[in-house]
Amino acid sequence: MPRGLFFAKTLLLISGLLFNVSILASDADTIASESSSNSDSSITAPNSNVVGDLNTDANNVVPVETVHGLSLYDSPELPADFPYFPHVNPQAPKGGTITHTAVGSSFDSTNPFIIRGTPVTGISQIYDTLMASNPNEPFSLYSLLAEGVRLDPEREWIEFDLRPEARFQDGEPVTAYDVVFSLNLLREEGNPFYASYYAGVEEAIALNEHQVRFTFNDTQSRELPLIVAQLPILPRHYWEPREFSSPTLAAHPGSGPYRISEVDPGRRIVYQRDDDYWGKDLPVNVGRYNIDRIIYDYYRDRDIAWEAFKAGLTDFRIDARAATWAIGYDFPAYEEGLVKRLTVPDVNPSMMQAFVFNLRKEKFQDPRVREALSLTFDFPWLNTNIFYGTYQRTESFFQNSEMEATGLPSEEELALLEPFREELMASHGSDRLFTQPLPIDEPIELRERLRRALDLLREAGYRVEDGVLVNQQTGRPLSLEVLLYDSGLERVVQPMLRNMARLGVQTSLRIVDINQYLNRQRNYDYDIVISHFPQSNNPGNEQRDFWTSAAAEAPQSRNRMALAHPAVDALVEEIISANGREELDTATRALDRVLRWGFYVIPHYHSGETRIAIWDKFGYPEPFPKYAMDLDAWWVDTDREAELQRRQRGR
């Protein structure tokens, strides 16, 4: 149940998708006083008469209006006096329990913001942010911890007025000093992602106890003020005396609607709705956070997790396995109407899930080798024989959106690509990026695909000797290993490896436990892994962590292929600084074109919808919001829940 679209995007990059590679196509102990804070070099608290001077535009002349919301390109849809989000049920009852399934991973930390340890699922629910997103708008935020916001017309700074009533779960007030502390802590001691994500922030300054200002060194990123508004706020009084960078299983306090109730390492995490939640009556929260207990039960094997759901041990399931969805719902509870199935169309670009080549390895440096290996992935066979025809092949990193590159590059795309023509020709081995249309024309029949793959490998300097593909210069065989931690994906990997073996490639599949998998991933000790590249309808700063040279060697970045290319770096900055939808779409199409013709990954597939199975005890507002399925707006029918429990006990 993510707290907001932007914050959700951040946490997906940090904790959720890193450990959910099994999901197929388918997330001193008292606060320092204001006087003591004045001596902290990272936090300043000017007196109130200075604050009045700061609330002006870049020329220090015209006062900047205090508003209730922010939007990326225009104005928020909802007025300042809106009572609640239009999609919610303001009379939704409170109570009940929802039990989720967490498959294929474990956890050893309740701190999701650091590089060490495996973070627990669902932890974002304990944190509040300065502003909250409306799932019915693509890029708008409304007041949460901050009751008012001022954005400099030149985008050199943004200020937030914090609500005096805001409290952490231990009763301490949320202050501007906590906001400054959170930014500095995440950038200095958190996952390296944060240093990149908030790189455009020059500094954060506590103007007084309830006013905070962020100044920007990057005024071109339109998303940056909204990213700052979704900064998770951590309690300074709790974390300052503790070792933040070390994993912990402590039930530390946040300021959000749920608190950590139970921690059973590697097995279960329970969140309890906070009856004393300070913000429960705010417009962004009315009709939301209705369920009393949210449980995540961990299962290392998806088949066992499936049996647990059928037995009623869990009651909410995102079904990522096509075979299960097609033929698996023949158990008594479903036939009796106790279990329901929902399909929710995806409104964001379909996520790119793919086998990723580790470009740190010399054998993957030649784009012809990468293209040849990608031809061995026989999607039509998989879709017919394993997936019941339910998937479509993913081709674009921005699939099913206006940001997807198609056909030949437009004049606007060429204007972005031409300055890097020489580098692109060298890295891609041809001018196809400029002269041939997308999607890439590939043979459909496997025999023709393998023939084309062998031709490419020969062009790259390989020959077959006694059935083994060897490099003509070094005499070394081409060998590779696919690294997994979920045995459920073996059925997807093995057919591809068999096709590679027909070309003479020496292949192996290694399935390891989650801790070994993470250690090898952090040490870049792999040939091929499965990775995900989720995209919102408004890609922004997170693209730096996916593709750029700076992220190529950053620990635990999402740039797992170690891509480092000046054209890619420049295109990412074009995306971040886009001043409108047209500019953004042009930049993403150009980036998409560069990535696809580089054959850095072997794309998988997507369904275009989210498949959900639930035990029939939930209520939810319909229709679903346009841009996110807001689980925070669901509720439990406690009478129906009690009836289901009685039936389960009677079996």
C-alpha positions as CSV (number, residue, x, y, z in Angstrom):
1,M,0.0,0.0,0.0
2,P,2.3,2.8,-1.2
3,R,1.9,6.2,0.4
4,G,2.1,8.1,-2.9
5,L,3.0,7.8,-6.6
6,F,6.3,9.5,-6.3
7,F,7.3,8.0,-2.9
8,A,6.2,4.6,-4.2
9,K,8.4,5.1,-7.2
10,T,11.4,5.7,-4.9
11,L,10.8,2.7,-2.7
12,L,10.2,0.4,-5.7
13,L,13.7,1.3,-6.9
14,I,15.2,0.8,-3.5
15,S,13.6,-2.2,-1.9
16,G,10.6,-3.7,-3.5
17,L,11.6,-4.8,-7.0
18,L,15.1,-5.7,-6.1
19,F,13.8,-8.7,-4.2
20,N,10.7,-9.5,-6.2
21,V,12.4,-10.8,-9.4
22,S,10.0,-13.8,-9.1
23,I,7.1,-11.6,-10.1
24,L,6.6,-12.0,-13.9
25,A,5.3,-9.2,-16.0
26,S,3.0,-8.8,-14.5
27,D,6.4,-3.6,-4.7
28,A,20.0,11.3,23.1
29,D,16.3,10.1,22.6
30,T,14.7,13.5,22.9
31,I,14.4,16.0,20.1
32,A,16.9,18.8,20.1
33,S,15.6,22.2,21.0
34,E,15.6,25.1,18.5
35,S,18.5,26.8,20.3
36,S,20.7,23.7,20.1
37,S,19.8,23.2,16.5
38,N,21.3,26.6,15.7
39,S,24.7,25.3,16.5
40,D,24.3,22.4,14.0
41,S,26.2,23.3,10.8
42,S,23.7,21.4,8.7
43,I,20.5,23.0,10.2
44,T,19.9,26.7,10.6
45,A,17.0,28.4,12.1
46,P,16.9,32.1,11.2
47,N,14.6,34.4,13.2
48,S,11.1,35.1,12.0
49,N,11.8,38.5,10.5
50,V,14.3,36.9,8.1
51,V,11.8,34.3,7.1
52,G,9.5,37.0,5.9
53,D,12.2,38.3,3.6
54,L,12.8,34.8,2.2
55,N,9.2,34.3,1.0
56,T,9.8,36.2,-2.2
57,D,10.7,35.5,-5.8
58,A,14.2,35.3,-7.2
59,N,14.5,39.1,-7.3
60,N,13.3,39.4,-3.7
61,V,10.4,41.6,-4.7
62,V,7.1,39.8,-5.2
63,P,5.8,37.6,-2.5
64,V,5.3,34.0,-3.5
65,E,1.8,32.6,-3.0
66,T,1.3,29.9,-0.5
67,V,-0.7,27.0,-2.1
68,H,-2.2,23.7,-1.1
69,G,-0.9,21.6,-4.0
70,L,1.7,21.2,-6.7
71,S,1.4,19.8,-10.2
72,L,4.1,19.0,-12.7
73,Y,3.0,21.0,-15.8
74,D,-0.2,22.8,-14.8
75,S,-2.4,23.3,-11.7
76,P,-3.8,20.6,-9.3
77,E,-7.4,19.6,-10.2
78,L,-8.7,19.8,-6.6
79,P,-9.4,23.1,-4.9
80,A,-7.9,24.1,-1.5
81,D,-11.1,23.2,0.3
82,F,-11.6,19.7,-1.1
83,P,-13.0,17.4,1.6
84,Y,-11.4,14.1,0.4
85,F,-10.2,12.5,-2.8
86,P,-13.1,11.9,-5.2
87,H,-12.4,8.1,-5.6
88,V,-12.7,7.2,-1.9
89,N,-15.6,6.2,0.3
90,P,-15.5,8.7,3.1
91,Q,-17.8,6.4,5.1
92,A,-15.6,3.4,4.7
93,P,-15.7,1.3,7.9
94,K,-12.6,0.7,10.0
95,G,-11.4,-2.7,11.2
96,G,-10.4,-6.1,9.9
97,T,-7.1,-7.6,8.6
98,I,-5.5,-8.1,5.2
99,T,-2.8,-10.7,4.8
100,H,-0.5,-10.4,1.8
101,T,1.9,-13.0,0.4
102,A,5.6,-12.1,0.1
103,V,7.2,-14.8,-2.1
104,G,10.8,-15.6,-2.9
105,S,12.5,-13.5,-0.4
106,S,13.2,-12.9,3.3
107,F,14.1,-9.9,5.4
108,D,16.5,-8.9,8.1
109,S,15.9,-5.2,8.5
110,T,13.1,-2.7,9.1
111,N,15.2,0.1,7.6
112,P,14.5,0.3,3.8
113,F,16.8,3.2,3.2
114,I,20.3,1.7,3.5
115,I,22.4,-0.6,1.3
116,R,22.9,-3.3,3.9
117,G,20.4,-5.9,4.7
118,T,17.2,-7.1,3.1
119,P,14.3,-4.6,3.9
120,V,10.9,-5.7,5.0
121,T,7.9,-5.4,2.7
122,G,5.4,-2.6,3.2
123,I,7.5,-0.4,5.5
124,S,6.5,2.8,3.6
125,Q,3.2,2.7,5.5
126,I,4.8,4.0,8.7
127,Y,6.1,7.2,7.0
128,D,4.5,10.4,6.1
129,T,5.8,12.7,3.5
130,L,5.4,16.5,3.1
131,M,2.7,16.1,0.4
132,A,0.6,13.2,-0.9
133,S,-0.4,12.2,-4.4
134,N,-3.9,11.9,-5.8
135,P,-4.2,8.5,-7.7
136,N,-6.7,10.2,-10.0
137,E,-4.2,12.7,-11.3
138,P,-0.9,11.9,-13.0
139,F,1.5,14.4,-11.4
140,S,-0.3,16.3,-8.6
141,L,0.5,16.5,-4.9
142,Y,-1.5,17.8,-2.0
143,S,-0.8,18.9,1.6
144,L,0.1,16.2,4.2
145,L,2.8,17.0,6.7
146,A,3.0,20.4,5.0
147,E,-0.2,22.5,5.1
148,G,1.2,25.0,2.7
149,V,3.9,25.3,0.0
150,R,5.6,28.1,-1.9
151,L,7.5,27.4,-5.1
152,D,9.8,30.1,-6.5
153,P,8.7,31.0,-10.1
154,E,12.3,30.5,-11.2
155,R,12.4,27.1,-9.4
156,E,15.4,28.1,-7.3
157,W,13.8,27.1,-4.0
158,I,10.7,25.7,-2.4
159,E,9.3,26.2,1.1
160,F,7.0,24.1,3.2
161,D,4.9,25.2,6.2
162,L,4.6,22.2,8.5
163,R,1.4,21.4,10.4
164,P,2.0,22.2,14.1
165,E,-0.1,19.2,15.1
166,A,2.0,16.7,13.2
167,R,3.5,14.0,15.5
168,F,5.6,10.9,15.3
169,Q,4.2,7.7,16.7
170,D,6.1,8.2,19.9
171,G,4.4,11.5,20.5
172,E,7.3,13.8,19.5
173,P,6.4,16.7,17.1
174,V,7.5,16.6,13.5
175,T,9.6,19.7,12.9
176,A,11.6,21.4,10.1
177,Y,14.7,20.0,11.8
178,D,13.5,16.5,11.2
179,V,13.0,17.4,7.5
180,V,16.5,18.7,7.1
181,F,17.9,15.8,9.1
182,S,16.1,13.3,6.8
183,L,17.5,14.7,3.6
184,N,21.0,14.9,4.9
185,L,20.9,11.4,6.5
186,L,19.6,9.8,3.3
187,R,22.1,11.4,1.1
188,E,25.1,10.8,3.4
189,E,24.3,7.4,5.0
190,G,21.5,6.0,2.9
191,N,21.5,3.9,-0.2
192,P,23.7,5.6,-2.8
193,F,20.5,6.0,-4.9
194,Y,19.5,8.9,-2.7
195,A,22.6,11.0,-3.4
196,S,21.7,10.8,-7.1
197,Y,18.0,11.2,-6.7
198,Y,18.3,14.4,-4.6
199,A,21.4,15.6,-6.4
200,G,19.6,18.7,-7.6
201,V,19.0,19.9,-4.0
202,E,21.7,22.3,-2.9
203,E,20.7,22.3,0.8
204,A,17.7,22.2,3.2
205,I,17.4,24.9,5.8
206,A,15.1,25.0,8.8
207,L,13.8,28.6,8.8
208,N,12.1,28.0,12.1
209,E,10.4,25.0,13.9
210,H,7.7,24.7,11.3
211,Q,9.2,26.2,8.1
212,V,11.7,24.5,5.9
213,R,13.3,25.7,2.6
214,F,15.0,23.6,0.0
215,T,17.3,25.4,-2.4
216,F,18.1,23.9,-5.8
217,N,21.3,23.8,-7.9
218,D,19.2,22.2,-10.7
219,T,16.4,24.5,-11.8
220,Q,15.8,22.6,-15.0
221,S,14.2,19.5,-13.4
222,R,10.5,20.2,-13.2
223,E,10.0,17.0,-11.2
224,L,12.5,18.0,-8.5
225,P,10.1,20.1,-6.3
226,L,7.6,17.2,-6.4
227,I,10.4,14.7,-5.5
228,V,11.3,16.8,-2.5
229,A,7.7,17.0,-1.5
230,Q,7.7,13.2,-1.3
231,L,10.8,13.0,0.9
232,P,10.1,10.4,3.7
233,I,10.5,12.2,7.0
234,L,12.4,10.3,9.7
235,P,12.5,11.3,13.4
236,R,15.8,13.0,14.2
237,H,15.5,12.4,17.9
238,Y,15.3,8.6,17.3
239,W,17.9,8.1,14.6
240,E,20.6,10.7,15.5
241,P,22.0,8.6,18.4
242,R,21.8,5.3,16.5
243,E,23.8,3.7,13.7
244,F,21.6,4.4,10.7
245,S,23.6,2.4,8.2
246,S,23.3,-0.9,10.0
247,P,20.3,-3.2,9.6
248,T,17.9,-3.3,12.4
249,L,14.7,-5.1,13.4
250,A,13.5,-2.5,15.8
251,A,10.0,-1.2,15.5
252,H,11.2,2.4,15.0
253,P,8.6,5.2,14.9
254,G,7.3,7.1,11.8
255,S,4.6,9.6,11.5
256,G,2.3,7.6,9.2
257,P,-1.1,5.9,9.6
258,Y,0.5,2.5,10.5
259,R,3.0,1.5,13.1
260,I,5.1,-1.7,13.2
261,S,3.3,-4.1,15.5
262,E,5.1,-7.5,15.1
263,V,8.4,-8.5,13.6
264,D,9.2,-12.1,13.0
265,P,12.5,-12.1,11.0
266,G,12.2,-13.8,7.6
267,R,8.6,-15.0,8.4
268,R,6.2,-12.2,9.0
269,I,5.8,-8.5,9.5
270,V,2.6,-6.9,10.9
271,Y,1.5,-3.3,10.8
272,Q,-1.2,-1.9,13.1
273,R,-3.4,1.0,12.2
274,D,-2.6,3.9,14.6
275,D,-5.8,5.0,16.2
276,D,-4.0,8.1,17.4
277,Y,-2.7,9.0,13.9
278,W,-2.3,12.7,13.9
279,G,-3.4,13.1,10.2
280,K,-6.4,10.8,10.0
281,D,-8.9,13.6,9.4
282,L,-6.9,15.4,6.7
283,P,-8.5,15.6,3.2
284,V,-5.8,13.4,1.7
285,N,-6.5,10.7,4.3
286,V,-10.3,10.7,4.7
287,G,-11.7,7.4,3.6
288,R,-8.3,5.8,3.5
289,Y,-6.2,3.6,5.8
290,N,-9.3,1.7,6.9
291,I,-7.9,-1.8,7.6
292,D,-6.7,-2.3,11.2
293,R,-3.9,-4.9,10.6
294,I,-1.8,-5.4,7.5
295,I,0.2,-8.6,7.5
296,Y,2.9,-9.8,5.1
297,D,3.6,-13.5,5.4
298,Y,6.8,-14.7,3.7
299,Y,7.0,-17.9,1.6
300,R,10.2,-18.9,-0.1
301,D,8.3,-21.0,-2.7
302,R,5.5,-19.6,-4.7
303,D,3.8,-23.0,-4.9
304,I,3.5,-23.2,-1.2
305,A,2.3,-19.6,-1.1
306,W,-0.4,-20.6,-3.6
307,E,-1.5,-23.4,-1.4
308,A,-1.6,-21.0,1.6
309,F,-3.9,-18.7,-0.3
310,K,-6.2,-21.5,-1.3
311,A,-6.4,-22.5,2.3
312,G,-7.3,-19.0,3.4
313,L,-4.0,-18.3,5.3
314,T,-3.5,-15.3,3.1
315,D,-6.4,-13.3,1.5
316,F,-4.9,-11.0,-1.1
317,R,-2.8,-12.2,-4.0
318,I,-1.3,-10.6,-7.1
319,D,-1.3,-13.5,-9.5
320,A,1.8,-13.3,-11.7
321,R,1.7,-16.8,-13.0
322,A,-0.2,-17.2,-16.2
323,A,-0.8,-21.0,-15.7
324,T,-2.4,-20.5,-12.3
325,W,-4.6,-17.7,-13.6
326,A,-5.7,-19.8,-16.6
327,I,-6.4,-23.2,-15.0
328,G,-5.6,-23.0,-11.2
329,Y,-8.9,-21.7,-9.8
330,D,-10.7,-25.0,-9.6
331,F,-10.5,-25.3,-5.8
332,P,-13.7,-25.4,-3.6
333,A,-13.5,-21.9,-2.1
334,Y,-13.5,-20.3,-5.6
335,E,-16.2,-22.6,-6.8
336,E,-18.3,-21.7,-3.8
337,G,-17.8,-17.9,-4.5
338,L,-15.6,-17.3,-1.5
339,V,-12.7,-16.2,-3.6
340,K,-13.0,-13.4,-6.3
341,R,-10.7,-12.5,-9.2
342,L,-10.1,-9.0,-10.5
343,T,-8.2,-7.7,-13.5
344,V,-7.1,-4.1,-13.4
345,P,-5.8,-2.6,-16.6
346,D,-2.3,-1.1,-16.4
347,V,-2.3,2.7,-16.9
348,N,1.4,3.1,-16.6
349,P,3.8,1.9,-19.2
350,S,4.2,-1.8,-19.1
351,M,7.3,-2.7,-17.1
352,M,10.4,-3.9,-18.8
353,Q,11.4,-7.2,-17.2
354,A,14.4,-8.7,-18.9
355,F,17.6,-10.8,-18.7
356,V,20.4,-8.2,-18.2
357,F,23.9,-8.7,-19.6
358,N,26.7,-7.6,-17.2
359,L,28.7,-5.3,-19.5
360,R,31.6,-5.5,-17.0
361,K,32.4,-8.9,-18.6
362,E,34.4,-8.6,-21.8
363,K,32.4,-11.3,-23.6
364,F,29.4,-9.0,-23.6
365,Q,31.1,-6.0,-25.0
366,D,30.3,-6.8,-28.6
367,P,26.7,-5.8,-29.5
368,R,26.6,-8.6,-32.1
369,V,27.1,-11.1,-29.3
370,R,24.3,-9.6,-27.2
371,E,22.0,-9.5,-30.2
372,A,22.7,-13.1,-31.1
373,L,22.0,-14.2,-27.6
374,S,18.8,-12.3,-27.5
375,L,17.6,-14.2,-30.6
376,T,17.6,-17.4,-28.6
377,F,14.7,-16.3,-26.4
378,D,11.7,-18.0,-28.1
379,F,8.8,-16.1,-26.8
380,P,6.2,-17.6,-29.1
381,W,7.0,-21.1,-27.8
382,L,6.8,-19.9,-24.2
383,N,3.6,-18.1,-24.7
384,T,1.9,-21.1,-26.3
385,N,3.3,-23.8,-24.1
386,I,3.7,-22.2,-20.7
387,F,1.7,-18.9,-20.6
388,Y,-1.6,-20.0,-22.2
389,G,-1.3,-17.2,-24.7
390,T,-1.8,-14.5,-22.1
391,Y,1.3,-12.4,-22.7
392,Q,2.7,-10.0,-25.3
393,R,6.4,-9.6,-26.0
394,T,7.9,-6.5,-24.4
395,E,9.9,-4.5,-26.9
396,S,10.2,-1.0,-25.5
397,F,11.4,0.3,-22.2
398,F,8.3,2.6,-22.3
399,Q,5.9,0.0,-23.7
400,N,2.3,1.0,-24.3
401,S,2.8,4.7,-23.9
402,E,3.4,7.8,-26.0
403,M,7.0,7.6,-24.9
404,E,7.7,4.4,-26.8
405,A,9.9,4.8,-29.9
406,T,8.4,3.6,-33.2
407,G,9.3,3.9,-36.8
408,L,12.3,6.0,-37.8
409,P,13.6,8.7,-35.6
410,S,11.8,12.0,-35.9
411,E,13.6,15.3,-36.6
412,E,13.3,16.2,-33.0
413,E,14.8,12.8,-31.9
414,L,17.6,13.2,-34.5
415,A,18.4,16.6,-33.0
416,L,19.2,14.9,-29.7
417,L,21.0,11.9,-31.2
418,E,23.1,13.6,-33.9
419,P,25.7,15.1,-31.5
420,F,26.6,11.6,-30.4
421,R,26.5,9.9,-33.8
422,E,30.1,8.9,-33.7
423,E,29.9,7.4,-30.2
424,L,26.7,5.6,-31.1
425,M,28.1,4.2,-34.3
426,A,31.1,2.9,-32.3
427,S,29.1,1.4,-29.4
428,H,26.2,0.0,-31.5
429,G,28.4,-1.3,-34.4
430,S,26.2,0.2,-37.1
431,D,24.0,3.1,-38.1
432,R,20.8,1.1,-37.7
433,L,19.7,3.3,-34.9
434,F,19.5,6.2,-37.4
435,T,18.4,4.4,-40.5
436,Q,16.1,1.4,-39.5
437,P,12.7,1.6,-37.9
438,L,11.5,0.2,-34.6
439,P,10.3,-2.4,-33.7
440,I,13.4,-4.4,-34.7
441,D,12.7,-6.8,-37.5
442,E,13.6,-10.3,-36.3
443,P,12.7,-13.7,-37.6
444,I,9.7,-15.4,-35.9
445,E,10.6,-19.0,-36.6
446,L,13.2,-20.4,-34.2
447,R,15.3,-22.0,-36.9
448,E,15.7,-18.7,-38.7
449,R,16.4,-16.9,-35.4
450,L,19.2,-19.3,-34.6
451,R,20.7,-19.1,-38.1
452,R,20.7,-15.3,-37.8
453,A,22.3,-15.6,-34.3
454,L,25.1,-17.9,-35.6
455,D,25.8,-15.5,-38.4
456,L,26.2,-12.6,-35.9
457,L,28.5,-14.7,-33.6
458,R,30.7,-15.5,-36.6
459,E,30.8,-11.8,-37.5
460,A,31.9,-11.2,-33.9
461,G,34.9,-13.5,-34.3
462,Y,33.5,-16.9,-33.0
463,R,33.6,-20.3,-34.7
464,V,32.2,-23.7,-33.7
465,E,34.8,-26.4,-32.8
466,D,33.6,-29.8,-31.9
467,G,30.2,-28.4,-31.0
468,V,31.7,-25.6,-28.9
469,L,31.6,-21.9,-29.8
470,V,35.0,-20.4,-29.3
471,N,36.6,-17.1,-29.8
472,Q,39.0,-17.3,-32.8
473,Q,41.5,-15.0,-31.3
474,T,41.7,-16.3,-27.7
475,G,40.5,-19.8,-28.2
476,R,38.2,-19.4,-25.2
477,P,34.7,-20.8,-25.4
478,L,31.7,-18.5,-25.0
479,S,30.2,-19.5,-21.6
480,L,27.7,-17.8,-19.4
481,E,25.7,-18.4,-16.2
482,V,22.2,-17.2,-15.4
483,L,21.9,-16.3,-11.7
484,L,18.5,-16.8,-9.9
485,Y,17.2,-17.2,-6.4
486,D,13.7,-18.3,-7.4
487,S,13.3,-21.8,-8.9
488,G,10.0,-20.8,-10.3
489,L,11.7,-19.0,-13.2
490,E,13.7,-22.1,-14.2
491,R,11.0,-23.0,-16.8
492,V,11.6,-19.6,-18.5
493,V,15.3,-19.8,-18.4
494,Q,15.9,-23.4,-19.5
495,P,14.4,-23.2,-23.0
496,M,16.6,-20.2,-23.8
497,L,19.7,-22.0,-22.5
498,R,18.9,-25.0,-24.6
499,N,18.7,-22.8,-27.7
500,M,22.0,-21.2,-26.8
501,A,23.6,-24.7,-26.4
502,R,22.5,-25.4,-30.0
503,L,24.8,-22.6,-31.1
504,G,27.7,-24.0,-29.1
505,V,27.4,-21.6,-26.1
506,Q,28.3,-23.2,-22.8
507,T,25.5,-22.3,-20.4
508,S,24.6,-23.0,-16.8
509,L,21.8,-22.0,-14.4
510,R,22.7,-21.2,-10.8
511,I,19.9,-20.9,-8.2
512,V,21.1,-19.7,-4.9
513,D,19.5,-18.5,-1.6
514,I,18.5,-14.9,-1.3
515,N,21.5,-13.8,0.8
516,Q,24.0,-15.3,-1.6
517,Y,22.1,-13.8,-4.5
518,L,22.2,-10.3,-3.0
519,N,25.9,-10.6,-2.2
520,R,26.8,-11.7,-5.7
521,Q,24.7,-8.9,-7.2
522,R,26.3,-6.3,-4.9
523,N,29.7,-7.5,-6.0
524,Y,28.7,-7.6,-9.7
525,D,29.5,-11.3,-9.6
526,Y,27.2,-12.5,-12.4
527,D,26.9,-12.9,-16.1
528,I,23.1,-12.5,-16.5
529,V,20.4,-11.7,-14.0
530,I,16.7,-10.8,-14.2
531,S,16.0,-7.2,-13.6
532,H,13.0,-4.8,-13.8
533,F,12.8,-1.3,-15.1
534,P,9.4,0.1,-13.9
535,Q,8.3,3.4,-15.5
536,S,5.7,5.9,-14.5
537,N,3.9,8.2,-16.9
538,N,6.4,10.8,-16.0
539,P,10.0,9.4,-15.9
540,G,12.4,11.7,-14.2
541,N,15.3,11.7,-11.8
542,E,15.2,7.9,-11.2
543,Q,16.4,7.4,-14.8
544,R,19.9,8.4,-13.6
545,D,19.9,5.2,-11.4
546,F,18.8,3.0,-14.3
547,W,21.2,4.0,-17.1
548,T,23.9,6.6,-16.4
549,S,27.6,6.3,-16.1
550,A,27.6,7.6,-12.5
551,A,25.3,4.7,-11.5
552,A,27.3,2.1,-13.4
553,E,29.6,1.4,-10.5
554,A,27.4,2.7,-7.7
555,P,26.6,-0.1,-5.1
556,Q,23.2,-1.5,-5.5
557,S,22.1,0.9,-8.3
558,R,19.5,-0.3,-10.8
559,N,22.1,0.1,-13.6
560,R,22.9,-3.6,-13.4
561,M,24.2,-3.9,-16.9
562,A,26.8,-1.3,-16.1
563,L,25.9,0.9,-19.0
564,A,28.1,3.9,-19.4
565,H,27.5,6.0,-22.5
566,P,27.6,9.8,-23.1
567,A,24.6,9.8,-25.3
568,V,22.5,8.0,-22.6
569,D,23.8,10.3,-19.9
570,A,22.7,13.3,-22.0
571,L,19.3,11.9,-22.9
572,V,18.6,11.2,-19.2
573,E,19.2,14.8,-18.4
574,E,17.0,15.8,-21.3
575,I,14.2,13.8,-19.8
576,I,14.7,15.3,-16.4
577,S,14.8,18.9,-17.7
578,A,11.9,18.5,-20.1
579,N,9.6,21.6,-20.0
580,G,6.5,19.9,-21.3
581,R,4.9,16.7,-22.5
582,E,6.2,17.0,-26.1
583,E,9.8,17.5,-25.0
584,L,9.6,14.6,-22.5
585,D,8.2,12.2,-25.1
586,T,10.9,13.1,-27.6
587,A,13.7,12.5,-25.1
588,T,12.2,9.2,-23.9
589,R,11.8,8.0,-27.5
590,A,15.4,8.9,-28.3
591,L,16.6,7.0,-25.1
592,D,14.4,4.1,-25.9
593,R,15.9,3.9,-29.4
594,V,19.4,3.9,-28.1
595,L,18.7,1.2,-25.5
596,R,16.9,-1.1,-27.8
597,W,19.4,-1.0,-30.6
598,G,22.2,-1.6,-28.0
599,F,20.7,-5.0,-27.1
600,Y,21.7,-4.5,-23.4
601,V,18.9,-6.8,-22.3
602,I,16.8,-9.7,-23.5
603,P,13.2,-8.4,-23.0
604,H,10.6,-10.7,-21.5
605,Y,6.8,-10.1,-21.8
606,H,3.9,-8.3,-20.2
607,S,0.1,-8.8,-19.8
608,G,-1.1,-5.2,-19.8
609,E,-3.1,-5.8,-16.6
610,T,-2.7,-6.7,-13.0
611,R,-4.4,-9.9,-11.9
612,I,-5.7,-10.0,-8.3
613,A,-7.3,-12.8,-6.3
614,I,-9.0,-12.0,-3.0
615,W,-11.0,-13.7,-0.4
616,D,-14.4,-12.1,-0.6
617,K,-14.3,-9.9,2.5
618,F,-13.1,-6.6,1.0
619,G,-14.9,-3.5,-0.1
620,Y,-13.3,-1.1,-2.6
621,P,-14.4,2.1,-4.4
622,E,-15.3,1.7,-8.0
623,P,-14.3,2.7,-10.6
624,F,-10.6,2.4,-9.6
625,P,-8.6,5.6,-9.8
626,K,-7.1,6.4,-13.2
627,Y,-3.4,6.2,-12.3
628,A,-3.1,3.8,-9.5
629,M,-5.1,1.1,-7.8
630,D,-5.3,2.7,-4.3
631,L,-5.3,-0.2,-1.9
632,D,-5.3,2.4,0.9
633,A,-8.9,3.1,0.0
634,W,-10.1,-0.5,0.5
635,W,-11.8,-1.7,3.6
636,V,-12.8,-5.0,5.2
637,D,-16.4,-6.1,5.8
638,T,-15.8,-7.5,9.3
639,D,-19.1,-9.5,9.3
640,R,-18.1,-11.2,6.1
641,E,-14.6,-11.7,7.5
642,A,-16.0,-13.4,10.6
643,E,-18.2,-15.6,8.5
644,L,-15.2,-16.7,6.4
645,Q,-13.3,-17.5,9.6
646,R,-16.1,-19.6,10.9
647,R,-16.3,-21.6,7.6
648,Q,-12.5,-22.1,7.7
649,R,-12.7,-23.5,11.3
650,G,-15.5,-25.8,10.2
651,R,-13.5,-27.4,7.4
